[in-house]
Amino acid sequence: MSTRTTALTAATAALAAITLGLAGAPATASTTPACGTVASPDTRVEHTRLTDPTVSDILARSGFDDVAGAVRTVVCEAGSSRAATAAARLAGQALWQRAVDRVQGRGDAGGDLPRSDDRPLYWARLAAELEIARVAPAYRTWSEDARAKVLAAFDRSSRGIESTAFARGEAGRSRQVLASGFDPFTLDRNIRQSNPSGATALAMDGRVVQTAKGPVEIQTVVFPVLWGPFAQGSVERAFLPHLVPGKRDVDTAITISQGRAGRFDLEVWNGAHRGTFPDNDRVSVNETIPIPEDVPHADPQPQWTRTTLPVEAMKAAVPGTFPVNINRIITEIPAGSTAPVTREDPTPGSTAVAGGGGDYLSNESAYRTTALRDALQADTKQGHIHVPVLNRGRERRTAGRHAG
């Protein structure tokens, strides 16, 4: 059996197991011996939370407790590391689509958790990643480098990043929107935490909204709450294909994150500083946002970037449940000074301390995408929206940190 055929067979098994919610993948024609298990897999802090009974409950009550086993099976039976990467990519795409379908009301909910819940995707992804970290395939091409490629392919595709192609051609479209949300975070405070921005991304992915000016097609992705992938350019690489001059296919690009209780904030300014609040792996940083050399960027790196969203018109739109605030507040160190000052709008030559969205990954997602816009001289409408903190019954949400 060729590598291509084996990859297709394993990927089909993944799609069936994950999309249909089977307990395991269908048998393939592969004669690969059963996989072994790594005694001490290389894992991250995020994976250690999988042992919490609350996580098992979330996965069981959503029907997503079958995903990890299905992913392990297709990696085992792929026949080669190249085939395993292809199968993991399709398995990740299937997981993303299953989560989107669940939130958007298609098919069986799989349990009694609200369909709007973003947590099944988050925890199922981590459980599958742990199985990839543990698995020891018998085929000759397997190595730790191969494992890393399989993990990267699964992670990227299970975040929707491989599925952002717009369906409508130039002649038939009015507007196209690319938006991003975030994983749950502050899980050491509350393991039940979800993230309204991630739920929003799942609810909007693939939708075509009819407006007075014509249809608007929306594609979405969900980013990790981790400093490392951001430093490696994960945000820019997700947005870049849609912003390249001559190939640009989006009119609007929006980053979204959980913000303050009881209101929407339209952030005007994004700062070039990342602060000390720990990420989901309990990693802290305190530095200027690092931009990879192979990502289009301005030199010198700007301290501030600005929204190009029509914030006044957005605020003036039909009122909803929550008020909409245009937030111009930033914290800077003025030119010639050493003391931080909080004010509306940055002053010339100042050093960024915090943008309107703070100094965490929400601000960073906005900074990276708008800095990329400016480096490419794209005329897209881009900016950041903080959505209100939500409550899930008794599962009260944390409101103190802009996130993710």
Summary of the structure (lengths in Angstrom):
residues: 404
radius of gyration: 21.5
end to end distance: 44.5
largest distance: 69.8
contacts: 1401
relative contact order: 0.12
helix: 37%
strand: 19%
